[in-house]
Amino acid sequence: MAKAGKAQKSAARSERLSAALRENLKRRRQQAKGREQGRERAGDRAEHGETPAPEAGSEAQNPDFRRNRGRE
């Protein structure tokens, strides 16, 4: 009878993981859609003569904390 309990626990765990993966996929799709819409809006502003805001990953905004920066 202990094996039946293990099988139920395994099935329940599998269901939870599947649900979590589905939710994660939905969230990531929404994020990608939002990023794409942001790029489109930035492109529209550039066409109208406005300067787009710098992206979050640009090096100009973020300080460089690398130990060996090299010669740039």
mmJSON file of the N, C-alpha and C atoms, coordinates in Angstrom:
{"data_MODEL":{"atom_site":{
"group_PDB":["ATOM","ATOM","ATOM","ATOM","ATOM","ATOM","ATOM","ATOM","ATOM","ATOM","ATOM","ATOM","ATOM","ATOM","ATOM","ATOM","ATOM","ATOM","ATOM","ATOM","ATOM","ATOM","ATOM","ATOM","ATOM","ATOM","ATOM","ATOM","ATOM","ATOM","ATOM","ATOM","ATOM","ATOM","ATOM","ATOM","ATOM","ATOM","ATOM","ATOM","ATOM","ATOM","ATOM","ATOM","ATOM","ATOM","ATOM","ATOM","ATOM","ATOM","ATOM","ATOM","ATOM","ATOM","ATOM","ATOM","ATOM","ATOM","ATOM","ATOM","ATOM","ATOM","ATOM","ATOM","ATOM","ATOM","ATOM","ATOM","ATOM","ATOM","ATOM","ATOM","ATOM","ATOM","ATOM","ATOM","ATOM","ATOM","ATOM","ATOM","ATOM","ATOM","ATOM","ATOM","ATOM","ATOM","ATOM","ATOM","ATOM","ATOM","ATOM","ATOM","ATOM","ATOM","ATOM","ATOM","ATOM","ATOM","ATOM","ATOM","ATOM","ATOM","ATOM","ATOM","ATOM","ATOM","ATOM","ATOM","ATOM","ATOM","ATOM","ATOM","ATOM","ATOM","ATOM","ATOM","ATOM","ATOM","ATOM","ATOM","ATOM","ATOM","ATOM","ATOM","ATOM","ATOM","ATOM","ATOM","ATOM","ATOM","ATOM","ATOM","ATOM","ATOM","ATOM","ATOM","ATOM","ATOM","ATOM","ATOM","ATOM","ATOM","ATOM","ATOM","ATOM","ATOM","ATOM","ATOM","ATOM","ATOM","ATOM","ATOM","ATOM","ATOM","ATOM","ATOM","ATOM","ATOM","ATOM","ATOM","ATOM","ATOM","ATOM","ATOM","ATOM","ATOM","ATOM","ATOM","ATOM","ATOM","ATOM","ATOM","ATOM","ATOM","ATOM","ATOM","ATOM","ATOM","ATOM","ATOM","ATOM","ATOM","ATOM","ATOM","ATOM","ATOM","ATOM","ATOM","ATOM","ATOM","ATOM","ATOM","ATOM","ATOM","ATOM","ATOM","ATOM","ATOM","ATOM","ATOM","ATOM","ATOM","ATOM","ATOM","ATOM","ATOM","ATOM","ATOM","ATOM","ATOM","ATOM","ATOM","ATOM","ATOM","ATOM","ATOM"],
"id":[1,2,3,4,5,6,7,8,9,10,11,12,13,14,15,16,17,18,19,20,21,22,23,24,25,26,27,28,29,30,31,32,33,34,35,36,37,38,39,40,41,42,43,44,45,46,47,48,49,50,51,52,53,54,55,56,57,58,59,60,61,62,63,64,65,66,67,68,69,70,71,72,73,74,75,76,77,78,79,80,81,82,83,84,85,86,87,88,89,90,91,92,93,94,95,96,97,98,99,100,101,102,103,104,105,106,107,108,109,110,111,112,113,114,115,116,117,118,119,120,121,122,123,124,125,126,127,128,129,130,131,132,133,134,135,136,137,138,139,140,141,142,143,144,145,146,147,148,149,150,151,152,153,154,155,156,157,158,159,160,161,162,163,164,165,166,167,168,169,170,171,172,173,174,175,176,177,178,179,180,181,182,183,184,185,186,187,188,189,190,191,192,193,194,195,196,197,198,199,200,201,202,203,204,205,206,207,208,209,210,211,212,213,214,215,216],
"type_symbol":["N","C","C","N","C","C","N","C","C","N","C","C","N","C","C","N","C","C","N","C","C","N","C","C","N","C","C","N","C","C","N","C","C","N","C","C","N","C","C","N","C","C","N","C","C","N","C","C","N","C","C","N","C","C","N","C","C","N","C","C","N","C","C","N","C","C","N","C","C","N","C","C","N","C","C","N","C","C","N","C","C","N","C","C","N","C","C","N","C","C","N","C","C","N","C","C","N","C","C","N","C","C","N","C","C","N","C","C","N","C","C","N","C","C","N","C","C","N","C","C","N","C","C","N","C","C","N","C","C","N","C","C","N","C","C","N","C","C","N","C","C","N","C","C","N","C","C","N","C","C","N","C","C","N","C","C","N","C","C","N","C","C","N","C","C","N","C","C","N","C","C","N","C","C","N","C","C","N","C","C","N","C","C","N","C","C","N","C","C","N","C","C","N","C","C","N","C","C","N","C","C","N","C","C","N","C","C","N","C","C","N","C","C","N","C","C"],
"label_atom_id":["N","CA","C","N","CA","C","N","CA","C","N","CA","C","N","CA","C","N","CA","C","N","CA","C","N","CA","C","N","CA","C","N","CA","C","N","CA","C","N","CA","C","N","CA","C","N","CA","C","N","CA","C","N","CA","C","N","CA","C","N","CA","C","N","CA","C","N","CA","C","N","CA","C","N","CA","C","N","CA","C","N","CA","C","N","CA","C","N","CA","C","N","CA","C","N","CA","C","N","CA","C","N","CA","C","N","CA","C","N","CA","C","N","CA","C","N","CA","C","N","CA","C","N","CA","C","N","CA","C","N","CA","C","N","CA","C","N","CA","C","N","CA","C","N","CA","C","N","CA","C","N","CA","C","N","CA","C","N","CA","C","N","CA","C","N","CA","C","N","CA","C","N","CA","C","N","CA","C","N","CA","C","N","CA","C","N","CA","C","N","CA","C","N","CA","C","N","CA","C","N","CA","C","N","CA","C","N","CA","C","N","CA","C","N","CA","C","N","CA","C","N","CA","C","N","CA","C","N","CA","C","N","CA","C","N","CA","C","N","CA","C","N","CA","C","N","CA","C","N","CA","C"],
"label_alt_id":[null,null,null,null,null,null,null,null,null,null,null,null,null,null,null,null,null,null,null,null,null,null,null,null,null,null,null,null,null,null,null,null,null,null,null,null,null,null,null,null,null,null,null,null,null,null,null,null,null,null,null,null,null,null,null,null,null,null,null,null,null,null,null,null,null,null,null,null,null,null,null,null,null,null,null,null,null,null,null,null,null,null,null,null,null,null,null,null,null,null,null,null,null,null,null,null,null,null,null,null,null,null,null,null,null,null,null,null,null,null,null,null,null,null,null,null,null,null,null,null,null,null,null,null,null,null,null,null,null,null,null,null,null,null,null,null,null,null,null,null,null,null,null,null,null,null,null,null,null,null,null,null,null,null,null,null,null,null,null,null,null,null,null,null,null,null,null,null,null,null,null,null,null,null,null,null,null,null,null,null,null,null,null,null,null,null,null,null,null,null,null,null,null,null,null,null,null,null,null,null,null,null,null,null,null,null,null,null,null,null,null,null,null,null,null,null],
"label_comp_id":["MET","MET","MET","ALA","ALA","ALA","LYS","LYS","LYS","ALA","ALA","ALA","GLY","GLY","GLY","LYS","LYS","LYS","ALA","ALA","ALA","GLN","GLN","GLN","LYS","LYS","LYS","SER","SER","SER","ALA","ALA","ALA","ALA","ALA","ALA","ARG","ARG","ARG","SER","SER","SER","GLU","GLU","GLU","ARG","ARG","ARG","LEU","LEU","LEU","SER","SER","SER","ALA","ALA","ALA","ALA","ALA","ALA","LEU","LEU","LEU","ARG","ARG","ARG","GLU","GLU","GLU","ASN","ASN","ASN","LEU","LEU","LEU","LYS","LYS","LYS","ARG","ARG","ARG","ARG","ARG","ARG","ARG","ARG","ARG","GLN","GLN","GLN","GLN","GLN","GLN","ALA","ALA","ALA","LYS","LYS","LYS","GLY","GLY","GLY","ARG","ARG","ARG","GLU","GLU","GLU","GLN","GLN","GLN","GLY","GLY","GLY","ARG","ARG","ARG","GLU","GLU","GLU","ARG","ARG","ARG","ALA","ALA","ALA","GLY","GLY","GLY","ASP","ASP","ASP","ARG","ARG","ARG","ALA","ALA","ALA","GLU","GLU","GLU","HIS","HIS","HIS","GLY","GLY","GLY","GLU","GLU","GLU","THR","THR","THR","PRO","PRO","PRO","ALA","ALA","ALA","PRO","PRO","PRO","GLU","GLU","GLU","ALA","ALA","ALA","GLY","GLY","GLY","SER","SER","SER","GLU","GLU","GLU","ALA","ALA","ALA","GLN","GLN","GLN","ASN","ASN","ASN","PRO","PRO","PRO","ASP","ASP","ASP","PHE","PHE","PHE","ARG","ARG","ARG","ARG","ARG","ARG","ASN","ASN","ASN","ARG","ARG","ARG","GLY","GLY","GLY","ARG","ARG","ARG","GLU","GLU","GLU"],
"label_asym_id":["A","A","A","A","A","A","A","A","A","A","A","A","A","A","A","A","A","A","A","A","A","A","A","A","A","A","A","A","A","A","A","A","A","A","A","A","A","A","A","A","A","A","A","A","A","A","A","A","A","A","A","A","A","A","A","A","A","A","A","A","A","A","A","A","A","A","A","A","A","A","A","A","A","A","A","A","A","A","A","A","A","A","A","A","A","A","A","A","A","A","A","A","A","A","A","A","A","A","A","A","A","A","A","A","A","A","A","A","A","A","A","A","A","A","A","A","A","A","A","A","A","A","A","A","A","A","A","A","A","A","A","A","A","A","A","A","A","A","A","A","A","A","A","A","A","A","A","A","A","A","A","A","A","A","A","A","A","A","A","A","A","A","A","A","A","A","A","A","A","A","A","A","A","A","A","A","A","A","A","A","A","A","A","A","A","A","A","A","A","A","A","A","A","A","A","A","A","A","A","A","A","A","A","A","A","A","A","A","A","A","A","A","A","A","A","A"],
"label_entity_id":["1","1","1","1","1","1","1","1","1","1","1","1","1","1","1","1","1","1","1","1","1","1","1","1","1","1","1","1","1","1","1","1","1","1","1","1","1","1","1","1","1","1","1","1","1","1","1","1","1","1","1","1","1","1","1","1","1","1","1","1","1","1","1","1","1","1","1","1","1","1","1","1","1","1","1","1","1","1","1","1","1","1","1","1","1","1","1","1","1","1","1","1","1","1","1","1","1","1","1","1","1","1","1","1","1","1","1","1","1","1","1","1","1","1","1","1","1","1","1","1","1","1","1","1","1","1","1","1","1","1","1","1","1","1","1","1","1","1","1","1","1","1","1","1","1","1","1","1","1","1","1","1","1","1","1","1","1","1","1","1","1","1","1","1","1","1","1","1","1","1","1","1","1","1","1","1","1","1","1","1","1","1","1","1","1","1","1","1","1","1","1","1","1","1","1","1","1","1","1","1","1","1","1","1","1","1","1","1","1","1","1","1","1","1","1","1"],
"label_seq_id":[1,1,1,2,2,2,3,3,3,4,4,4,5,5,5,6,6,6,7,7,7,8,8,8,9,9,9,10,10,10,11,11,11,12,12,12,13,13,13,14,14,14,15,15,15,16,16,16,17,17,17,18,18,18,19,19,19,20,20,20,21,21,21,22,22,22,23,23,23,24,24,24,25,25,25,26,26,26,27,27,27,28,28,28,29,29,29,30,30,30,31,31,31,32,32,32,33,33,33,34,34,34,35,35,35,36,36,36,37,37,37,38,38,38,39,39,39,40,40,40,41,41,41,42,42,42,43,43,43,44,44,44,45,45,45,46,46,46,47,47,47,48,48,48,49,49,49,50,50,50,51,51,51,52,52,52,53,53,53,54,54,54,55,55,55,56,56,56,57,57,57,58,58,58,59,59,59,60,60,60,61,61,61,62,62,62,63,63,63,64,64,64,65,65,65,66,66,66,67,67,67,68,68,68,69,69,69,70,70,70,71,71,71,72,72,72],
"pdbx_PDB_ins_code":[null,null,null,null,null,null,null,null,null,null,null,null,null,null,null,null,null,null,null,null,null,null,null,null,null,null,null,null,null,null,null,null,null,null,null,null,null,null,null,null,null,null,null,null,null,null,null,null,null,null,null,null,null,null,null,null,null,null,null,null,null,null,null,null,null,null,null,null,null,null,null,null,null,null,null,null,null,null,null,null,null,null,null,null,null,null,null,null,null,null,null,null,null,null,null,null,null,null,null,null,null,null,null,null,null,null,null,null,null,null,null,null,null,null,null,null,null,null,null,null,null,null,null,null,null,null,null,null,null,null,null,null,null,null,null,null,null,null,null,null,null,null,null,null,null,null,null,null,null,null,null,null,null,null,null,null,null,null,null,null,null,null,null,null,null,null,null,null,null,null,null,null,null,null,null,null,null,null,null,null,null,null,null,null,null,null,null,null,null,null,null,null,null,null,null,null,null,null,null,null,null,null,null,null,null,null,null,null,null,null,null,null,null,null,null,null],
"Cartn_x":[0.819,0.0,0.872,2.081,2.977,3.314,3.377,3.696,2.578,1.352,0.239,0.357,0.777,0.979,2.09,3.168,4.279,3.843,3.049,2.575,1.695,0.849,-0.015,0.811,1.81,2.665,3.429,3.902,4.643,3.744,2.519,1.581,1.225,1.02,0.685,1.847,3.055,4.239,4.36,4.142,4.211,3.184,1.983,0.937,1.338,1.907,2.335,3.431,4.387,5.471,4.948,4.026,3.455,2.731,1.961,1.237,2.217,3.279,4.27,4.963,5.277,5.92,5.001,3.711,2.753,2.666,2.599,2.524,3.796,4.93,6.206,6.242,5.79,5.771,4.853,3.682,2.761,3.393,4.056,4.693,5.8,6.618,7.719,7.203,6.113,5.525,5.022,4.392,3.912,5.088,6.187,7.358,7.93,8.019,8.551,7.644,6.351,5.4,5.554,5.724,5.916,7.196,8.278,9.541,9.403,8.733,8.552,7.734,6.692,5.882,6.698,7.574,8.438,9.394,9.924,10.82,10.075,8.838,8.049,7.772,7.448,7.186,8.444,9.585,10.849,11.15,10.851,11.057,10.142,8.903,7.97,8.444,8.972,9.468,10.669,11.517,12.703,12.3,11.244,10.78,10.239,9.699,9.12,10.12,11.396,12.434,12.744,12.082,12.372,13.51,14.322,15.415,14.911,15.142,14.692,15.526,14.897,15.598,16.626,17.773,18.777,18.251,18.672,18.215,18.87,18.238,18.725,20.105,20.456,21.727,22.87,22.647,23.713,24.83,26.05,27.212,27.344,26.748,26.874,26.215,25.159,24.449,25.064,25.493,25.953,27.45,27.882,29.323,29.973,31.256,32.001,32.761,32.353,32.951,33.901,34.269,35.19,36.557,37.251,38.593,39.599,39.579,40.533,39.788,39.763,39.003,39.722,41.024,41.771,41.882,42.43,42.578,41.478,40.611,39.476,39.58],
"Cartn_y":[-1.181,0.0,1.258,1.173,2.321,2.742,1.8,2.153,2.974,2.681,3.464,4.916,5.129,6.477,7.185,6.464,7.055,7.441,6.593,6.876,8.124,8.25,9.432,10.697,10.587,11.741,12.139,11.143,11.409,12.067,11.572,12.137,13.578,13.812,15.157,16.11,15.652,16.48,16.797,15.8,15.992,17.026,16.965,17.931,19.346,19.481,20.798,21.367,20.519,20.983,21.379,20.614,20.933,22.277,22.486,23.749,24.913,24.723,25.783,26.102,25.079,25.306,26.058,25.72,26.424,27.896,28.175,29.557,30.321,29.677,30.312,30.655,29.741,29.993,31.166,31.217,32.324,33.65,33.671,34.894,35.341,34.407,34.764,35.252,34.684,35.167,36.597,36.894,38.245,39.225,38.817,39.678,39.952,38.921,39.094,40.017,39.862,40.707,42.16,42.379,43.726,44.347,43.56,44.082,44.453,43.631,43.902,45.17,45.342,46.555,47.78,47.636,48.745,49.133,48.136,48.421,49.135,48.705,49.342,50.794,51.053,52.428,53.273,52.705,53.439,53.757,52.828,53.062,54.151,54.174,55.221,56.588,56.669,57.944,58.413,57.477,57.838,58.378,57.826,58.303,59.722,60.079,61.41,62.412,62.053,62.975,62.952,62.119,62.032,61.043,61.289,60.367,59.289,58.014,56.935,56.896,56.419,56.284,55.169,55.305,54.235,52.973,51.843,50.566,50.3,49.432,49.145,48.501,47.796,47.094,47.911,49.18,49.968,50.212,50.242,50.416,51.854,52.804,54.198,54.45,53.748,53.939,53.144,51.947,51.048,51.181,51.297,51.345,50.012,50.062,48.862,48.37,47.232,46.695,45.538,45.325,44.236,44.523,43.483,43.669,44.012,43.279,43.476,44.085,45.369,46.048,46.01,45.873,45.871,47.26,47.35,48.661,48.808,49.738,49.943,51.264],
"Cartn_z":[0.0,0.0,0.0,0.467,0.471,-0.951,-1.872,-3.245,-3.889,-3.514,-4.052,-3.593,-2.372,-1.859,-2.6,-2.893,-3.633,-5.043,-5.647,-7.003,-7.004,-5.987,-5.906,-5.675,-4.802,-4.551,-5.811,-6.528,-7.753,-8.802,-8.912,-9.875,-9.495,-8.195,-7.741,-8.006,-7.748,-7.999,-9.48,-10.307,-11.748,-12.209,-11.649,-12.004,-11.579,-10.38,-9.909,-10.8,-11.157,-12.032,-13.406,-13.926,-15.235,-15.195,-14.13,-13.996,-13.861,-13.088,-12.906,-14.231,-15.014,-16.304,-17.261,-17.244,-18.098,-17.708,-16.413,-15.947,-16.302,-16.161,-16.508,-17.992,-18.82,-20.26,-20.594,-19.965,-20.201,-19.795,-18.639,-18.148,-19.091,-19.554,-20.448,-21.796,-22.268,-23.524,-23.361,-22.213,-21.949,-21.887,-21.247,-21.164,-22.547,-23.374,-24.725,-25.54,-25.374,-26.089,-25.648,-24.356,-23.839,-24.346,-24.394,-24.914,-26.376,-27.142,-28.575,-28.77,-27.976,-28.09,-27.706,-26.719,-26.319,-27.431,-28.125,-29.251,-30.369,-30.62,-31.67,-31.314,-30.044,-29.618,-29.723,-29.37,-29.471,-30.931,-31.819,-33.249,-33.769,-33.283,-33.687,-33.219,-31.998,-31.477,-32.293,-32.684,-33.462,-34.832,-35.403,-36.7,-36.611,-35.434,-35.265,-34.716,-34.692,-34.277,-32.791,-32.028,-30.606,-30.398,-29.399,-29.113,-28.176,-28.511,-27.632,-26.359,-25.29,-24.005,-24.128,-23.455,-23.513,-22.859,-23.397,-22.858,-21.515,-20.723,-19.379,-19.398,-20.446,-20.5,-21.068,-21.341,-21.953,-20.953,-21.461,-20.6,-20.114,-20.796,-20.404,-19.048,-18.739,-17.484,-16.348,-16.616,-15.566,-15.352,-14.088,-13.826,-14.13,-14.45,-14.802,-13.574,-13.022,-11.812,-12.085,-13.341,-13.651,-13.061,-12.633,-12.065,-13.159,-14.242,-15.334,-16.514,-16.547,-17.596,-18.93,-18.921,-20.166,-20.727,-21.897,-22.54,-23.563,-23.316,-24.222,-24.901],
"occupancy":[1.0,1.0,1.0,1.0,1.0,1.0,1.0,1.0,1.0,1.0,1.0,1.0,1.0,1.0,1.0,1.0,1.0,1.0,1.0,1.0,1.0,1.0,1.0,1.0,1.0,1.0,1.0,1.0,1.0,1.0,1.0,1.0,1.0,1.0,1.0,1.0,1.0,1.0,1.0,1.0,1.0,1.0,1.0,1.0,1.0,1.0,1.0,1.0,1.0,1.0,1.0,1.0,1.0,1.0,1.0,1.0,1.0,1.0,1.0,1.0,1.0,1.0,1.0,1.0,1.0,1.0,1.0,1.0,1.0,1.0,1.0,1.0,1.0,1.0,1.0,1.0,1.0,1.0,1.0,1.0,1.0,1.0,1.0,1.0,1.0,1.0,1.0,1.0,1.0,1.0,1.0,1.0,1.0,1.0,1.0,1.0,1.0,1.0,1.0,1.0,1.0,1.0,1.0,1.0,1.0,1.0,1.0,1.0,1.0,1.0,1.0,1.0,1.0,1.0,1.0,1.0,1.0,1.0,1.0,1.0,1.0,1.0,1.0,1.0,1.0,1.0,1.0,1.0,1.0,1.0,1.0,1.0,1.0,1.0,1.0,1.0,1.0,1.0,1.0,1.0,1.0,1.0,1.0,1.0,1.0,1.0,1.0,1.0,1.0,1.0,1.0,1.0,1.0,1.0,1.0,1.0,1.0,1.0,1.0,1.0,1.0,1.0,1.0,1.0,1.0,1.0,1.0,1.0,1.0,1.0,1.0,1.0,1.0,1.0,1.0,1.0,1.0,1.0,1.0,1.0,1.0,1.0,1.0,1.0,1.0,1.0,1.0,1.0,1.0,1.0,1.0,1.0,1.0,1.0,1.0,1.0,1.0,1.0,1.0,1.0,1.0,1.0,1.0,1.0,1.0,1.0,1.0,1.0,1.0,1.0,1.0,1.0,1.0,1.0,1.0,1.0],
"B_iso_or_equiv":[0.0,0.0,0.0,0.0,0.0,0.0,0.0,0.0,0.0,0.0,0.0,0.0,0.0,0.0,0.0,0.0,0.0,0.0,0.0,0.0,0.0,0.0,0.0,0.0,0.0,0.0,0.0,0.0,0.0,0.0,0.0,0.0,0.0,0.0,0.0,0.0,0.0,0.0,0.0,0.0,0.0,0.0,0.0,0.0,0.0,0.0,0.0,0.0,0.0,0.0,0.0,0.0,0.0,0.0,0.0,0.0,0.0,0.0,0.0,0.0,0.0,0.0,0.0,0.0,0.0,0.0,0.0,0.0,0.0,0.0,0.0,0.0,0.0,0.0,0.0,0.0,0.0,0.0,0.0,0.0,0.0,0.0,0.0,0.0,0.0,0.0,0.0,0.0,0.0,0.0,0.0,0.0,0.0,0.0,0.0,0.0,0.0,0.0,0.0,0.0,0.0,0.0,0.0,0.0,0.0,0.0,0.0,0.0,0.0,0.0,0.0,0.0,0.0,0.0,0.0,0.0,0.0,0.0,0.0,0.0,0.0,0.0,0.0,0.0,0.0,0.0,0.0,0.0,0.0,0.0,0.0,0.0,0.0,0.0,0.0,0.0,0.0,0.0,0.0,0.0,0.0,0.0,0.0,0.0,0.0,0.0,0.0,0.0,0.0,0.0,0.0,0.0,0.0,0.0,0.0,0.0,0.0,0.0,0.0,0.0,0.0,0.0,0.0,0.0,0.0,0.0,0.0,0.0,0.0,0.0,0.0,0.0,0.0,0.0,0.0,0.0,0.0,0.0,0.0,0.0,0.0,0.0,0.0,0.0,0.0,0.0,0.0,0.0,0.0,0.0,0.0,0.0,0.0,0.0,0.0,0.0,0.0,0.0,0.0,0.0,0.0,0.0,0.0,0.0,0.0,0.0,0.0,0.0,0.0,0.0,0.0,0.0,0.0,0.0,0.0,0.0],
"pdbx_formal_charge":[null,null,null,null,null,null,null,null,null,null,null,null,null,null,null,null,null,null,null,null,null,null,null,null,null,null,null,null,null,null,null,null,null,null,null,null,null,null,null,null,null,null,null,null,null,null,null,null,null,null,null,null,null,null,null,null,null,null,null,null,null,null,null,null,null,null,null,null,null,null,null,null,null,null,null,null,null,null,null,null,null,null,null,null,null,null,null,null,null,null,null,null,null,null,null,null,null,null,null,null,null,null,null,null,null,null,null,null,null,null,null,null,null,null,null,null,null,null,null,null,null,null,null,null,null,null,null,null,null,null,null,null,null,null,null,null,null,null,null,null,null,null,null,null,null,null,null,null,null,null,null,null,null,null,null,null,null,null,null,null,null,null,null,null,null,null,null,null,null,null,null,null,null,null,null,null,null,null,null,null,null,null,null,null,null,null,null,null,null,null,null,null,null,null,null,null,null,null,null,null,null,null,null,null,null,null,null,null,null,null,null,null,null,null,null,null],
"auth_seq_id":[1,1,1,2,2,2,3,3,3,4,4,4,5,5,5,6,6,6,7,7,7,8,8,8,9,9,9,10,10,10,11,11,11,12,12,12,13,13,13,14,14,14,15,15,15,16,16,16,17,17,17,18,18,18,19,19,19,20,20,20,21,21,21,22,22,22,23,23,23,24,24,24,25,25,25,26,26,26,27,27,27,28,28,28,29,29,29,30,30,30,31,31,31,32,32,32,33,33,33,34,34,34,35,35,35,36,36,36,37,37,37,38,38,38,39,39,39,40,40,40,41,41,41,42,42,42,43,43,43,44,44,44,45,45,45,46,46,46,47,47,47,48,48,48,49,49,49,50,50,50,51,51,51,52,52,52,53,53,53,54,54,54,55,55,55,56,56,56,57,57,57,58,58,58,59,59,59,60,60,60,61,61,61,62,62,62,63,63,63,64,64,64,65,65,65,66,66,66,67,67,67,68,68,68,69,69,69,70,70,70,71,71,71,72,72,72],
"auth_comp_id":["MET","MET","MET","ALA","ALA","ALA","LYS","LYS","LYS","ALA","ALA","ALA","GLY","GLY","GLY","LYS","LYS","LYS","ALA","ALA","ALA","GLN","GLN","GLN","LYS","LYS","LYS","SER","SER","SER","ALA","ALA","ALA","ALA","ALA","ALA","ARG","ARG","ARG","SER","SER","SER","GLU","GLU","GLU","ARG","ARG","ARG","LEU","LEU","LEU","SER","SER","SER","ALA","ALA","ALA","ALA","ALA","ALA","LEU","LEU","LEU","ARG","ARG","ARG","GLU","GLU","GLU","ASN","ASN","ASN","LEU","LEU","LEU","LYS","LYS","LYS","ARG","ARG","ARG","ARG","ARG","ARG","ARG","ARG","ARG","GLN","GLN","GLN","GLN","GLN","GLN","ALA","ALA","ALA","LYS","LYS","LYS","GLY","GLY","GLY","ARG","ARG","ARG","GLU","GLU","GLU","GLN","GLN","GLN","GLY","GLY","GLY","ARG","ARG","ARG","GLU","GLU","GLU","ARG","ARG","ARG","ALA","ALA","ALA","GLY","GLY","GLY","ASP","ASP","ASP","ARG","ARG","ARG","ALA","ALA","ALA","GLU","GLU","GLU","HIS","HIS","HIS","GLY","GLY","GLY","GLU","GLU","GLU","THR","THR","THR","PRO","PRO","PRO","ALA","ALA","ALA","PRO","PRO","PRO","GLU","GLU","GLU","ALA","ALA","ALA","GLY","GLY","GLY","SER","SER","SER","GLU","GLU","GLU","ALA","ALA","ALA","GLN","GLN","GLN","ASN","ASN","ASN","PRO","PRO","PRO","ASP","ASP","ASP","PHE","PHE","PHE","ARG","ARG","ARG","ARG","ARG","ARG","ASN","ASN","ASN","ARG","ARG","ARG","GLY","GLY","GLY","ARG","ARG","ARG","GLU","GLU","GLU"],
"auth_asym_id":["A","A","A","A","A","A","A","A","A","A","A","A","A","A","A","A","A","A","A","A","A","A","A","A","A","A","A","A","A","A","A","A","A","A","A","A","A","A","A","A","A","A","A","A","A","A","A","A","A","A","A","A","A","A","A","A","A","A","A","A","A","A","A","A","A","A","A","A","A","A","A","A","A","A","A","A","A","A","A","A","A","A","A","A","A","A","A","A","A","A","A","A","A","A","A","A","A","A","A","A","A","A","A","A","A","A","A","A","A","A","A","A","A","A","A","A","A","A","A","A","A","A","A","A","A","A","A","A","A","A","A","A","A","A","A","A","A","A","A","A","A","A","A","A","A","A","A","A","A","A","A","A","A","A","A","A","A","A","A","A","A","A","A","A","A","A","A","A","A","A","A","A","A","A","A","A","A","A","A","A","A","A","A","A","A","A","A","A","A","A","A","A","A","A","A","A","A","A","A","A","A","A","A","A","A","A","A","A","A","A","A","A","A","A","A","A"],
"auth_atom_id":["N","CA","C","N","CA","C","N","CA","C","N","CA","C","N","CA","C","N","CA","C","N","CA","C","N","CA","C","N","CA","C","N","CA","C","N","CA","C","N","CA","C","N","CA","C","N","CA","C","N","CA","C","N","CA","C","N","CA","C","N","CA","C","N","CA","C","N","CA","C","N","CA","C","N","CA","C","N","CA","C","N","CA","C","N","CA","C","N","CA","C","N","CA","C","N","CA","C","N","CA","C","N","CA","C","N","CA","C","N","CA","C","N","CA","C","N","CA","C","N","CA","C","N","CA","C","N","CA","C","N","CA","C","N","CA","C","N","CA","C","N","CA","C","N","CA","C","N","CA","C","N","CA","C","N","CA","C","N","CA","C","N","CA","C","N","CA","C","N","CA","C","N","CA","C","N","CA","C","N","CA","C","N","CA","C","N","CA","C","N","CA","C","N","CA","C","N","CA","C","N","CA","C","N","CA","C","N","CA","C","N","CA","C","N","CA","C","N","CA","C","N","CA","C","N","CA","C","N","CA","C","N","CA","C","N","CA","C","N","CA","C","N","CA","C","N","CA","C","N","CA","C"],
"pdbx_PDB_model_num":[1,1,1,1,1,1,1,1,1,1,1,1,1,1,1,1,1,1,1,1,1,1,1,1,1,1,1,1,1,1,1,1,1,1,1,1,1,1,1,1,1,1,1,1,1,1,1,1,1,1,1,1,1,1,1,1,1,1,1,1,1,1,1,1,1,1,1,1,1,1,1,1,1,1,1,1,1,1,1,1,1,1,1,1,1,1,1,1,1,1,1,1,1,1,1,1,1,1,1,1,1,1,1,1,1,1,1,1,1,1,1,1,1,1,1,1,1,1,1,1,1,1,1,1,1,1,1,1,1,1,1,1,1,1,1,1,1,1,1,1,1,1,1,1,1,1,1,1,1,1,1,1,1,1,1,1,1,1,1,1,1,1,1,1,1,1,1,1,1,1,1,1,1,1,1,1,1,1,1,1,1,1,1,1,1,1,1,1,1,1,1,1,1,1,1,1,1,1,1,1,1,1,1,1,1,1,1,1,1,1,1,1,1,1,1,1]
}}}
